[in-house]
Amino acid sequence: MSIVNGYIDYVRNQAIENPQKSWEKILFGFQANKLRTKVLPKKGISKGYQKLETMMMSLVADSLSRKGSYVWGNIFAPCEIMQCFGLNTLSIECLSCYLAGYHLEDYFIDYAQNMGLASTLCSYHKTFTGAVDSGVVPVPDYAVTTSLSCDGNLNTFRYLEKKKGVPFAFLDVPYADDAASVEYLAEQLRNLARELEERTGLPFEEEKLKDTLRIENETRKELMRFFELQKEYYYPGELISHLYMMMGMHLLIGTQEFLDLIRFMIKDIQTYPKFQGKRILWIHLLPFYQESLQKYFNQNEEYQIIASDIIIDFMEELEVEDPFRALAHKIIRNLYNGAYSHKAEMIGNLADELAPDAVIHFCHWGCKQASGGSILLKEKMQEKGIPMLILDGDGIDRRNSHDGQIKTRLEAFLELIGTEGKIC
């Protein structure tokens, strides 16, 4: 057994047996992994993805080590506003993935269900709720969530407020994309800024928010340039690399640090060989632990995920001079908001731009939107002549993903697109 695996087992046991005393050990592991990514980056993956992993490990490890430096959120919470007050946003979904690194997701999920949470609730939410309820994870001073896109968000944050006293702001995102809806959400965002002023004792500076949105606009343009290049060049990464990119685009968007990384990746990718394999557009969540998917998408010259919809879920330029309305427009126009036909249309546009050889839609257990709308997306891809595979599983709970079934269906699909290109 390696030292790393031994420490993972040790922390898991400590979390179960001595939950109140395990947090420092978890943090030590996060900090050690941050150092490892800097000193001994993973072999075989590109320099850009190495730097991305270090950046995301640093965000989580450093934030959690400094009480008062972060708020909890879901991945669609407007981190741009929190950044104006020097606060990082840590999404509970991403934190659940980091806790899964200690193989604790099953224990926390079972703990949450034993406390009365429904078995049908999203496993990301159950993992995080179980981690807090069990006493392993300490609570922050504040949280921010949205009704986008999961109907479990409000209930989860309400539960944590009731059980652990964590106050939170809830942003009610309208389905309609019209002027009244944008103004309705913009006013909620203004109220959030005022609330953070009171909580932090710091004044809100609108120019800071405008500067953040300027950087965000540039980052989104540069990311699309990178995706275009990824059609042409082989850029070795791992399944989890795309999870880190999703974190960056939702938790660090608008920072100069993240923009500089994307620009580095644009230069770096052009030093790699031409890509001769099949280009995959990934839809929805990424089950980073799943063995068969790792086999085909970790450092594989035959198949490359060139983009994921959850990374680039908004593709327009923000109107910087009216920042609150711009953010409201961004959230409402997110491809995960509204009817699934809206999502299918936006993914269709993304497919037109990136020209993938195939699309893979991962339907995460507990996500009704993904499962219910996947057929609509498949019909849209059929119109465009793009083969699409629908996989069922769980983004975090290994017990809900059957490797044999995924392996059989994936290999059959990859064989089809490698030969006749028929629609699966």
N, C-alpha and C positions, 0 to 999 in steps of 0.2 A: 504493500500500500504506500502511495506517495505521501509526502508531508502535507500537500494540499488536501488530498482526500481524507487524510487522518484528521486534519483540523476541521474540515466540513462535518465529519461524523461527530467530533468532539462538541462543536457548537450546536449541532442538532440536539444532541443529548442534553446539553446544558439548558437549551431553550425549553425543552420539555420538562426537565426535572427542577430547574431553578430559573424560571422565566425572568424574575426581576433582576437577576444577576447576570443575565446573558447578553444584555445589550452592548456593553463595552467590548465583549468578545466578538460580537457581530461587527461592530465598528472597526475593531482592529483588523479583522479580515478584509473589510472594504478598503481600509487605508493600505494594507499590505498588497492588495491586488492593484490598487492605483500605482504603487511603487513598482510592482512587477511589470505593468504595462509600459512604464517609462524605461526601465532598465533592461527588461527581458521581454520585449514585445513578441507576440505570437509569430512563429516562423511561417513563411509561406503566404501570408496575406500582405497586401500592398501597404506602403508607408502611410497612405491617406487613411485607410481603415485602421491601421495601428494607432495613428494620432486621434482618430475619432473615438476609439475605445478608451484611450487615456482620458480624453476630455469628458466623456460621460461618467467614467469611474470617479474622476475628480469632482464633478458636479455633485454626485450623490454622497461620496465619502466626506468631502469638505463641508457640505451643507449640514449633513446630519451631525457632524462633530461640533457645530457652532449653533447652540440654541438661540433662537430668535433671528436666524439668518434666512429662514425659509418659511413658506406656507405650503400646506397640502393643497392639491388641486386634482382635477381630472386633466387628461391631456389636452382638452380644448379650453381650459381656463386661460384668460388673456395674460400670459406671462409678461407681455410688454408693459402693462400697468404696474405689476409688482416690481419690475426692474427699475422703474422710476424711483422707488423707495429703497433700492439696494437689497431687495429680497429675491431669492431664488424660488422658483415654483417646482415642487417635487410631486409628480403625479402618483396617485396611489396605485395605478396600474403598473407603472414602471417599477415602483418600489416592491410590488409583489413579485416581479420577475427577479429582482435582486435577492429577495428573501428565498426564492426558489433555488438560488445558487447554493444554499445550504440544505437543500432537499427538505425544506420545512413546509412546502405548500400543502401536502396531504394532511399534516398534523393541524395546520391552521384552518384548513377547510373543514375538517371534521370537528374542530373546536367550535367554529362558527355555527355549524349546523346543529351541534349539540346545545348551543345557546338559543336555538330557535329560528335561525335563518333558513330560508327555504332552500332545498337542494337544487332548485332550478335557477337560483341567482347566479350571476356571472362568477366564475371561479376566481377572477382577479379581485373582485370585491370581497368574496368570502375569505380569500387568503389574507387580505389586508385587515379586514374586520377581526378575523381570528387572531392575527398577530397583535393587534391592539388590545382586544378583550382578554387575551391570555396574560397580558402584562409584559410581553417581550418588548414591544415597540412603545417608546414614550410619545406623548402627544405634543404638538406644537401650539403656538398661541392662537393661530388663525388658519382658516381654510377657505378656498374659493372653488366653486364647482358650477357646472352649467347643465342644462337639460339636454344638451348635445353630447353624445348621440345615444347614450345608454339610459334606459328608464330606471336603472338601478342607482344612478348617481345621487339623486335627491334622497332616496331612502337610506343609502349608505351613510351620507353625511349627516342626515338627521339622527340616525342611530348613534353615530359617534359623538354628536353633540349631546344627546340625551344620556349616553352611558359614560362619556369621558369629559363632558363639558367643553368640547372644542367648538367655539363659535365659528360660523361660516356664512359667507355670502353666496346666495344662489342667483344665478343669472338665467332668467326664463327666456329661452331663445324661440322666437316665433317661427312657424313654418313658412309663412308668407314672405315673399321677397318684394316688398313695396316700401314706399317712403315712410309710411306710418309705422311699419314694423321696425325699420332701421332706427327711427327716432326713439321708439319704445325701448329698444335694447341699448341705444347710445345713452339714454338717460340713466339706465341701470349701471352702465360703465362709469358715468360721471359720479354716481353715488358711491361706487366702489372706491374710486380715487379719494373721495371725501372721507370715507370710512378708514382708509389706510392712513390718511393724514392724521386723523384722531388717534389711531392705534400706535403709529410710529412716532408721532410728534414732529414729523418732517413735512415741509410744504410740498405740495404737488407742483411740478414745473412742466407746463405743457410743452415747452421747447424740447425737454428731454424725451418726451413721448414722440414728438415729431421726428427727432433725430433717430430714435429707435425704428420708426416706421420707414425712414429713408434707407437705413441699413437693411431692414427686412425686405424691402422691394428689390434691392440689389442682390441680396442673398437668394431670393427666389429665382431671379433671372440667371444667376450663376449656377444654381442647382440644375436648372433645365439644360444649361450648356453641358454640365457634367453628364446628365442622363443621355444627351445626344451623343457624347463621346463614348459613353459606355455601350452604345450600340455597335461602335466601331472597334473598340479596344478591349482586350481581356484585362480586367482589373480584379485580381484575386481577392476575394473576401469570404465571409461566412454568412450563414443565415442570420446570425445575431448581429452582423454588421448593419443590416437593414433596420433592425430594432434600434440600434444606437442612432442611426440617421433619423429615424422617426422621433426619438427623444430630442435630438438637436433641433429639428424643425418645429417642435412644439414647446420646448422648455428653454432653449437658448436662442430662438429666432429673434433677430434684432440686435444681437451682440456683435461687436467687431471681431471677437475671438472666433465665433462660428463662421462668419463671412470669410475671414482669412483662411480658415481650414478648407472651405469649399474651393476657394481660389487655388490653394495648394494642390488639391485633388485634381483640379482641371489641368494644371501643369504636369502633375505626376502621372496621370493616366496616359498621357501622350508618349511616355517613355516605355510603355508596355507593348507587347506584340498585338497584332491585329486579332480580333476575335472571329473565329470561324464556326462557332457552335450556334446553338439555338438561344434566342433572346426571349426571356420570360417576363411578363408583367404580372406582378403579384397583387392580389386583392385581399384586403382585410388584414387580420393579425398574423404574426409570424411565430409558429411554435418552435422556438429556437432549440429546444432540447430533443426534438424528434429525430431518431436515428436515420431513417431512410431519407428524409428530407436533407439532413446534413450530408449524407453520402453523395447526393446529386447536386447540392448547391453550395457546399463548402469547397472552395478552391478547385472547381471543376471546369476545365477548359471546354467541355462539351455543352454545358448549360450555364447561363448567367442571368440572374435576376437584374434587369436593367433599371427597374423602378418599382415602387409600391404605391398604391393609391393613398394609403394612410400617411405617407411621407409628404406627398404633394397634393393634399386634399383641398387646396385653394390655389388658383393659378393666376389671379388677376393682380393688377397694380393698385396699391392703396393710395387714396387721396390724402396726402400728408397734411395738408393745411386744415383739415377738419378731422383730427385724429380719432375722436370718439365715434363719430359716424363711420369713419373708415374701418375701425375695428368691429363695429356692429355689422357693417356690410360683409366683412371677412367671415365672421362667425355664421351669419345667416346663409351666405353663399357657399359655405363648406359643403363638400359633396356628401357628407354624412348627415346633413340636415334635410328635412322635408321628405317627400315621397321618394321611394326607391328609383322611380323613373328618372328623377333628377340626377341621382348618383350614376345610373346607367348611362345617361347622356354625357355626363362629364368624363366618365371613364372611357366612353367611346371617343371623345375628343382627344383624350390623352393617348389612346391607342393609335389614332390617326397621326399624332405627332411623333410617337416613339416607334411605331411600326414593329411591335413584338411578333415573334413567330407563334406565340401561344400565351394564353392567360390561365393562371391558376387562382381559383377562389377558395380560400380556406374559411370554412364555416365553423366558427368557434362555438363550443357548447355554451348555451345560455344566452347567446346573442340572437334574439328573434329577428332582428333586421337582416342580418347576414343570411340566415337560413331561409327566411321568407322571400327575400328578393333575389336570390342567386339565379333563379330561372329567368327572370327579366333580363339580367345581365347576360346570361348565356344567349338569349335570343338576340340581344344587341350585337354580340360578338359574331353570331351566325350571319347576321346581315352584312358584316364586314369581312366574312370569310376567315375569321381568326379562331382556331381551335381553343376550346376552354374546358378545363377540368375542375370539377367541384369536389373538394375534399372535406370530410367531416372530422372533427377532432376537438381538442382543447388546447388553447394557447399556453396553458400553464400547468394544468393537472394531468400528469402523466397517466393516471388511471383511466382517463376518459379518451385516450388516443390509442388506437389499436394498430401497432406498427405493421403487423402482417397485412391488414386490409389496405392501409395507406401505401405500403410497398407494392402490393399487387396492382392497385389502380394507377399509381404513379408510373410504374415501369411500363404498363400497357400504353398509357398515354404518351410517354416519351418515345416509345417505339413507333407509335402512329405518326407523331409529328416529325420523326426522323426519317420516315419512309414516304408515306403517301400524303401526310398532312391533312388527314381527314378530321372532321370535327367530332370530338368525343362527346 
